[in-house]
Amino acid sequence: MKKICILSVTALLLSVSFSGMYAQTKTAIDDAKRAQLKAKIAEMEAQEEQAAKKEAERKALEAEAAKEAVKEAAKRQAQAEYESSDAITIKRNIKRAFEQWSKKGEFEKQSDYEERVSTNLQEVFEQICVKEIHARIHSIYEAQWTRILKKESSYDAETETFTVSSAFNGITCQATINIPVANAEQFKNYWFDDLTSKIDEYDWCFVGKSLHPTKLTLVGNDYRDKSKYEVNFPLKNQSVITCSFDELGINNPYLKGYVFNYSEERVREKERHAANEKKEREEAATKAEERAKAEAQEKERQAAEDAKKREEAAALEFNKIHFANRVDEAPAFPGGHDKIFPWIESQLVFPAEAAQKGLHGQVNLRFVVERDGSIGDVVVLTSPDAGFEKEAIRIIKKMPRWSPGKKGGQPVRTWVDEVVRFRPKRASSY
């Protein structure tokens, strides 16, 4: 019984003990679950916080990327605007033109090429700069000239000025035009229709990288309208148009360090114009001198030729043989014409051969009485025998001096016709 009681007590104690252990175990389990849940919640909260942080970082990165994209786009736009600006375009065109000029031509000898690219390089570079600057100026001016000026205010009679605004090539400014009171109303009402704007090629500058005129002139469209008004633009940050050869990136030792200044080109052009005018005047004077010299030489030549012709004509006239019936005074034999035949008869020797043959007849001759009366050329016109001919010529050439023929009071050479008769019996009358 005692043993049973002990066992019952023991069982009871065990039961109590197990109940306490169960309660403790359950409490421990609940605490563990709560701890685990808290841990899970804490982990989830940590994960959410991490996710929120990552989202914030992502948004920050996206915002930064967007900013960078905007900056890059602005940079690209700025670069594009820079590359297309007047200053860079001009520089690029100058470089291209100079490089093209510097190339050796297909049909150019090496020696000629080397001389070309080493001679007058600065002048060539200046010409290329001027050409490309002018081309750019003309391009933008033709596209925008109608939008240059706009009236901004009423006429100020005290200062005699109109205020105008300028909007050109992305640059705006205000300027004043001096208009006399007498012309103010007409200018205000009709200035756009009646006046044309003109800009000299050298009245330009850079404002930043853009070209802009420094001065504009308004002139009348009608040839009867002599109106002329100047507008000077008060530009900010303007600079002279220049081009540094070194900035072109071209390797050429002859132009290293050279900077072209467009504002100086007006002076150089005036100097060249003056030099060309001087050269033209000198060439004209030289041509006039050469022409005068040539004309003088031609006159001298013509005078000499005329003198020679006169001399030749005089010589021809002097040596001309006149016929006796064409002179003022015919030649005359000494003592008169009646003395000719007796003299011939006294000199004539009848050819023996002709006498043996029983020949007779007459020889007709023509001879020249020279200016001094002597006998010149003798021409036989007709002759029945060679012996008669020979004897007749001998007799004529043996004649004494005649009185020469005269024309205009001067002795002249004169033809005289004469007859020499040959008869068998010389004793008979001649």
matplotlib code that plots the C-alpha trace (Angstrom):
import matplotlib.pyplot as plt

x = [0.0, 2.8, 4.5, 1.3, 1.1, 4.7, 4.0, 0.9, 2.8, 5.5, 3.0, 1.4, 4.8, 5.6, 2.3, 2.8, 6.3, 5.2, 2.5, 5.1, 7.5, 4.7, 3.8, 7.4, 7.9, 4.9, 6.0, 9.4, 7.9, 5.7, 8.6, 10.6, 7.8, 7.4, 11.1, 11.1, 8.2, 9.9, 13.1, 11.1, 9.4, 12.7, 14.2, 11.2, 11.5, 15.3, 14.6, 12.0, 14.3, 17.1, 14.6, 13.6, 17.3, 18.0, 15.0, 16.2, 19.6, 18.1, 16.1, 19.1, 21.1, 18.3, 18.2, 22.0, 21.8, 19.1, 21.2, 24.2, 22.0, 20.9, 24.4, 25.6, 22.8, 23.6, 27.2, 26.5, 24.2, 26.9, 29.5, 27.2, 26.5, 30.2, 31.1, 28.4, 29.3, 30.6, 34.1, 34.6, 33.0, 35.3, 38.4, 37.4, 36.8, 40.1, 41.9, 40.3, 41.0, 44.7, 45.2, 43.8, 46.0, 49.0, 48.5, 50.8, 49.0, 48.8, 50.5, 52.8, 56.6, 58.1, 60.4, 57.5, 55.5, 58.2, 58.7, 54.9, 54.4, 57.4, 56.9, 54.4, 52.7, 51.5, 49.8, 48.2, 47.0, 45.5, 43.7, 42.2, 41.1, 39.5, 37.7, 36.3, 35.3, 33.5, 31.7, 30.4, 29.4, 27.5, 25.8, 24.4, 23.7, 21.6, 19.6, 18.9, 19.3, 15.5, 15.3, 18.2, 16.5, 13.2, 12.0, 11.5, 10.4, 9.0, 11.2, 13.2, 13.1, 15.6, 18.3, 17.1, 17.3, 15.2, 15.9, 16.1, 16.6, 18.8, 18.2, 20.8, 22.4, 21.0, 22.3, 20.1, 21.0, 19.7, 21.1, 20.1, 20.0, 20.5, 17.7, 17.3, 13.9, 13.1, 13.4, 12.0, 8.4, 9.2, 11.8, 9.3, 6.6, 8.5, 12.0, 11.6, 10.3, 12.4, 15.8, 18.1, 20.5, 24.1, 27.0, 30.5, 32.4, 34.9, 32.4, 32.0, 33.2, 32.8, 30.4, 31.4, 31.6, 29.0, 29.5, 27.7, 28.1, 29.6, 27.9, 25.0, 24.2, 20.7, 20.6, 17.8, 16.4, 15.6, 18.5, 17.1, 17.1, 20.6, 19.6, 22.3, 22.1, 24.6, 23.8, 26.6, 25.8, 26.9, 27.8, 29.0, 31.9, 32.8, 36.2, 38.2, 37.9, 41.2, 42.5, 45.6, 47.5, 48.8, 45.2, 44.5, 46.7, 48.6, 52.4, 54.0, 57.1, 56.8, 53.5, 54.1, 53.0, 51.2, 47.8, 45.6, 43.7, 40.7, 40.4, 43.9, 42.7, 40.8, 44.1, 45.9, 43.2, 43.4, 47.2, 46.7, 44.1, 46.4, 49.3, 47.1, 46.0, 49.6, 50.6, 47.8, 48.7, 52.4, 51.4, 49.1, 51.9, 54.3, 51.9, 51.2, 55.0, 55.5, 52.6, 54.0, 57.4, 56.0, 53.9, 57.1, 59.0, 56.3, 56.2, 60.0, 59.8, 57.0, 58.9, 62.0, 60.0, 58.3, 61.7, 63.1, 60.2, 60.7, 64.4, 63.6, 61.0, 63.4, 66.1, 63.7, 62.7, 66.3, 67.3, 64.2, 64.7, 62.2, 61.2, 62.2, 58.6, 57.8, 60.4, 60.3, 63.6, 64.8, 68.4, 70.4, 73.5, 76.3, 75.6, 72.0, 70.2, 71.5, 75.0, 74.2, 74.1, 77.4, 79.1, 77.9, 79.0, 82.4, 82.8, 81.2, 83.4, 81.5, 82.0, 84.2, 82.2, 79.0, 80.5, 81.7, 78.2, 76.8, 74.6, 73.1, 70.4, 69.9, 70.2, 67.5, 68.8, 67.7, 70.2, 70.2, 71.5, 72.6, 72.1, 75.7, 75.2, 77.2, 75.9, 74.5, 72.9, 72.4, 69.6, 69.4, 65.8, 66.3, 69.4, 69.8, 73.3, 75.4, 78.3, 76.1, 74.8, 78.2, 79.4, 76.3, 76.7, 80.4, 79.5, 76.7, 78.9, 81.7, 79.4, 80.4, 78.4, 74.9, 73.0, 70.9, 67.1, 65.4, 62.2, 61.2, 64.4, 66.5, 68.6, 67.1, 68.0, 66.4, 65.8, 66.8, 66.0, 68.4, 69.2, 72.6, 72.4, 74.8, 75.1, 77.6, 78.8, 79.8, 80.6, 77.0, 74.9, 74.1]
y = [0.0, 2.2, 1.3, 2.2, 5.5, 6.3, 5.5, 7.7, 10.5, 10.0, 10.0, 13.1, 14.8, 13.7, 14.9, 18.3, 18.4, 17.5, 20.2, 22.8, 21.6, 21.8, 25.3, 26.3, 24.6, 26.3, 29.6, 29.0, 28.0, 31.1, 33.3, 31.7, 32.1, 35.8, 36.2, 34.5, 36.7, 39.8, 38.7, 38.1, 41.4, 43.1, 41.3, 42.3, 45.9, 45.8, 44.4, 47.1, 49.7, 48.3, 48.3, 51.8, 52.8, 51.1, 52.8, 56.1, 55.3, 54.2, 57.4, 59.4, 57.6, 58.2, 61.8, 62.1, 60.2, 62.6, 65.6, 64.1, 63.5, 67.1, 68.2, 66.0, 67.2, 70.8, 70.0, 68.4, 71.3, 73.8, 71.8, 71.7, 75.5, 76.0, 73.9, 75.7, 79.2, 81.8, 81.9, 78.1, 77.8, 80.4, 78.8, 75.4, 76.7, 78.6, 75.4, 73.4, 76.0, 76.4, 72.7, 72.4, 75.2, 73.5, 70.2, 69.5, 69.7, 66.7, 68.7, 70.7, 70.1, 69.5, 72.5, 74.8, 73.3, 73.9, 77.5, 78.1, 76.8, 78.8, 82.1, 84.9, 82.5, 85.2, 87.0, 83.8, 83.0, 86.6, 86.2, 82.9, 84.4, 87.4, 85.2, 82.8, 85.7, 87.5, 84.3, 83.8, 87.4, 87.3, 84.0, 85.3, 88.8, 87.6, 85.3, 88.0, 91.5, 92.2, 91.7, 94.0, 97.2, 98.1, 101.5, 101.4, 104.9, 108.2, 110.9, 112.9, 116.4, 117.8, 115.4, 114.8, 111.0, 107.9, 104.9, 101.6, 98.0, 95.5, 91.8, 90.1, 86.7, 86.0, 89.3, 92.2, 95.8, 99.4, 102.3, 105.8, 107.4, 111.1, 112.4, 116.1, 117.5, 118.3, 114.6, 113.1, 112.6, 111.1, 108.9, 107.7, 106.9, 105.6, 104.6, 100.9, 101.4, 104.3, 103.3, 100.3, 99.1, 98.6, 97.2, 97.5, 94.2, 95.5, 96.9, 93.6, 92.0, 89.0, 89.1, 85.9, 83.5, 85.2, 87.8, 91.1, 94.4, 97.4, 99.9, 100.1, 102.8, 103.6, 105.1, 106.2, 103.8, 106.5, 108.0, 111.4, 110.7, 111.4, 110.5, 108.7, 107.8, 105.8, 103.5, 102.6, 99.5, 99.8, 96.1, 94.4, 92.0, 92.6, 91.6, 91.9, 89.2, 87.2, 83.9, 82.4, 80.1, 78.0, 77.2, 75.6, 72.6, 72.9, 72.2, 75.0, 76.7, 79.8, 80.9, 79.7, 82.3, 84.5, 85.9, 87.4, 90.5, 91.3, 94.9, 95.6, 94.2, 97.4, 99.3, 96.7, 96.8, 100.6, 100.3, 97.6, 99.7, 102.7, 100.6, 99.2, 102.6, 103.8, 100.8, 101.4, 105.1, 104.2, 101.5, 104.0, 106.6, 104.0, 102.9, 106.5, 107.1, 104.0, 105.0, 108.5, 107.1, 104.6, 107.4, 109.6, 106.7, 106.0, 109.6, 109.6, 106.4, 107.8, 111.0, 109.1, 106.9, 110.0, 111.7, 108.5, 108.3, 112.0, 111.4, 108.3, 110.2, 113.1, 110.6, 109.0, 112.4, 113.4, 110.3, 110.3, 110.5, 112.8, 112.8, 115.9, 116.9, 116.8, 119.3, 123.1, 123.4, 120.5, 119.6, 121.4, 120.4, 123.0, 125.5, 124.3, 121.3, 122.2, 121.4, 117.8, 116.2, 117.8, 116.8, 113.2, 113.1, 114.3, 111.6, 108.7, 105.8, 103.6, 100.0, 98.2, 94.9, 96.8, 98.7, 95.4, 94.0, 97.2, 97.9, 101.2, 102.5, 104.3, 103.5, 105.0, 105.7, 107.1, 108.4, 110.3, 113.9, 114.1, 117.1, 118.2, 117.8, 114.6, 111.6, 108.8, 105.6, 104.9, 102.6, 101.3, 101.3, 100.0, 99.1, 97.2, 96.0, 95.3, 97.2, 100.2, 99.8, 99.7, 102.7, 104.7, 104.1, 105.2, 108.4, 109.3, 108.6, 110.8, 113.8, 117.0, 118.2, 119.4, 122.1, 119.9, 119.8, 121.8, 121.5, 124.1, 125.9, 122.8, 120.6, 117.2, 114.0, 113.9, 111.3, 112.5, 110.6, 110.8, 109.1, 108.1, 107.5, 105.2, 105.8, 104.3, 107.6, 109.7, 112.6, 113.2, 115.3, 113.8]
z = [0.0, 1.0, -2.3, -4.2, -2.4, -3.2, -6.8, -6.9, -5.3, -7.8, -10.6, -9.4, -9.1, -12.6, -13.8, -12.2, -13.5, -17.0, -16.9, -15.9, -18.5, -21.1, -20.1, -20.2, -23.5, -25.0, -23.8, -25.2, -28.5, -28.6, -27.8, -30.5, -33.0, -32.0, -32.3, -35.6, -36.8, -35.6, -37.3, -40.5, -40.2, -39.6, -42.5, -44.7, -43.5, -44.2, -47.7, -48.3, -47.1, -49.4, -52.2, -51.5, -51.3, -54.6, -56.2, -54.9, -56.3, -59.6, -59.8, -58.9, -61.6, -64.1, -63.2, -63.5, -66.8, -68.0, -67.0, -68.8, -71.8, -71.8, -71.4, -74.2, -76.4, -75.6, -76.2, -79.6, -80.5, -79.4, -81.4, -84.4, -84.1, -83.7, -86.8, -88.8, -87.5, -89.9, -88.4, -88.5, -92.0, -93.3, -91.7, -93.1, -96.6, -96.5, -95.5, -98.2, -100.9, -99.8, -99.7, -103.2, -104.4, -102.8, -104.8, -107.7, -111.0, -113.4, -116.1, -113.9, -113.8, -110.4, -110.7, -111.6, -108.8, -106.2, -107.4, -107.3, -103.7, -102.4, -104.1, -103.1, -100.7, -98.4, -101.3, -102.4, -98.9, -98.6, -101.9, -100.8, -97.4, -99.1, -101.6, -99.0, -96.6, -99.5, -100.4, -96.9, -96.6, -99.9, -98.9, -95.6, -96.8, -99.8, -97.4, -94.7, -96.2, -96.2, -92.4, -91.3, -90.3, -88.6, -87.3, -83.6, -82.6, -83.8, -85.2, -82.7, -84.2, -81.6, -82.5, -86.0, -85.7, -86.1, -83.9, -85.8, -84.7, -86.4, -86.5, -88.6, -88.4, -84.9, -83.5, -82.5, -81.7, -82.0, -83.9, -84.9, -88.4, -88.8, -91.0, -91.7, -90.7, -94.3, -95.3, -92.1, -93.1, -96.5, -94.9, -92.3, -94.8, -97.8, -96.6, -97.2, -100.8, -101.8, -100.3, -100.8, -98.2, -99.2, -97.2, -98.3, -98.4, -95.8, -93.4, -91.5, -88.3, -86.0, -83.1, -81.4, -84.3, -86.4, -89.2, -88.8, -90.7, -88.8, -91.1, -93.5, -96.1, -97.4, -100.9, -103.1, -105.6, -108.2, -110.1, -109.3, -105.6, -104.3, -100.7, -98.7, -95.0, -92.9, -90.1, -87.7, -85.6, -81.9, -81.6, -78.4, -78.3, -81.9, -83.2, -86.4, -89.0, -88.9, -89.9, -88.3, -90.6, -87.7, -86.7, -90.0, -89.2, -92.5, -92.4, -94.4, -93.0, -95.2, -93.6, -90.0, -87.6, -90.2, -89.3, -92.0, -90.9, -93.1, -91.9, -93.4, -96.8, -97.6, -97.3, -99.4, -102.0, -102.2, -102.6, -105.2, -107.0, -106.9, -108.1, -110.9, -111.9, -111.8, -113.9, -116.3, -116.6, -117.1, -119.7, -121.4, -121.4, -122.7, -125.4, -126.3, -126.5, -128.5, -130.7, -131.2, -131.8, -134.3, -136.0, -136.1, -137.5, -140.0, -141.0, -141.4, -143.3, -145.5, -145.9, -146.9, -149.2, -150.8, -151.1, -152.7, -155.0, -155.9, -156.4, -158.5, -160.4, -160.8, -161.9, -164.3, -165.5, -165.7, -167.6, -169.7, -173.4, -175.1, -178.7, -180.7, -181.3, -177.6, -176.4, -176.4, -178.4, -180.7, -180.8, -183.5, -185.5, -185.4, -188.1, -188.6, -190.2, -193.6, -192.5, -191.5, -194.9, -196.2, -193.0, -193.4, -197.0, -196.1, -193.5, -195.3, -196.6, -199.0, -198.0, -200.6, -200.5, -201.0, -203.9, -205.5, -205.2, -206.7, -203.6, -202.6, -200.3, -197.0, -193.4, -191.1, -187.6, -184.3, -181.8, -178.5, -178.2, -174.6, -172.3, -173.0, -176.8, -177.2, -179.1, -176.9, -177.9, -181.6, -182.9, -186.5, -187.7, -191.2, -193.2, -196.6, -195.7, -192.6, -194.1, -194.6, -191.0, -189.5, -191.4, -190.6, -186.9, -187.1, -188.8, -186.3, -183.3, -184.8, -185.1, -183.3, -180.2, -181.0, -179.2, -176.8, -176.8, -174.1, -172.1, -169.5, -170.2, -169.1, -171.4, -171.9, -173.6, -177.0, -179.7, -183.2, -186.4, -189.3, -192.6, -194.1, -197.9, -199.7, -203.5, -205.9, -207.2, -204.2, -206.5, -207.2, -204.8, -201.4]

ax = plt.figure().add_subplot(projection="3d")
ax.plot(x, y, z, "-o")
ax.set_aspect("equal")
plt.show()
